Every structure is written in structure tokens, then in C-alpha cells.
Amino acid sequence: MDNHQSQQSSSKAFNIASIIVLAIGIVTYCIGLFNAQMQLNEKGYYLVILLYGLFSAISLQKSIRDKQENISTSSIYQLLSLISTGAAILLLMVGLYNANLLLSEKGFYGIAYLMSLYAAVAVQKNIRDREQAVQSEITQINYAQTATQPTRD
């Protein structure tokens, strides 16, 4: 039996909670940017860092999951995904360290950012689990139908 078929899929409540946490994290971060007293180029920097972080975290999760499921994944892609995720977090930390913001504002951006990255990975995992469950059900139905059909000799 394959690894991915033996795993239990997430509950509907966890799937919904993950999507809600992702939305809250992204919306909160963006509202904070909108209301921030900083130049437009700074706001753009923080927005791009959020998008870059979301993409790299999802990409890293996907490459790790592919490797666990014995799906061909190049090690250079996984390494680049890991470096990109680390770079995105590091760029946010450097930006916040150098920003003229209150410590509470810096903490706000950091928490909203990390919450968004974690939730994006959880949502991507849930979507992939759901797709695999549907695919498994289709395979089982097809197998059951072919097994019950009389053979023609």
C-alpha cells in the first residue's frame, strides 16, 4: 500500500479552519500595510515579501511531500525552495529590524506573516489530500466495476 493512501485525510473542520486562518493572516497583514505610516515603496516591499513567502512555503511543502510519496523531485528544486523560504523570512526580519515602527507593530507583521505561511502550507496539504482521496475513490470504483463485470471469452 502506498504512503499517501494509508494516511488519514483532514477533517472538514480543520480544512475550513485552515482556510479561515490563511484569510485572516493575509487580510490582517494587508490591512496593517494599508494603515501603516510608511512610504509606498516600503509597503510594496512588505507585500512582495508576503507573496514570495507564501509561494516559497507552498513550493517547499510540495517538494517535501512529493519526495515522501516517491514522486520524482529534483533535489536542487527542494534546496531552492528551502533557501527561498528562509530568504523570505530573513528579508522580512531585516526589513522589520530596519523599519521605523513600534516594537508592537513589528511583532504584528511578524506574527501575521508566519501565521499566513503556516496556514498556506496547511491549506495546500488539505487540497492535495482531498484530491488524492477523490482519486483513490475513483480508482476503487473502477476496480470494483471491472471486477464485477463478467469476462467475455
Summary of the structure (lengths in Angstrom):
residues: 153
radius of gyration: 20.8
end to end distance: 31.7
largest distance: 81.0
contacts: 405
relative contact order: 0.16
helix: 83%
strand: 0%
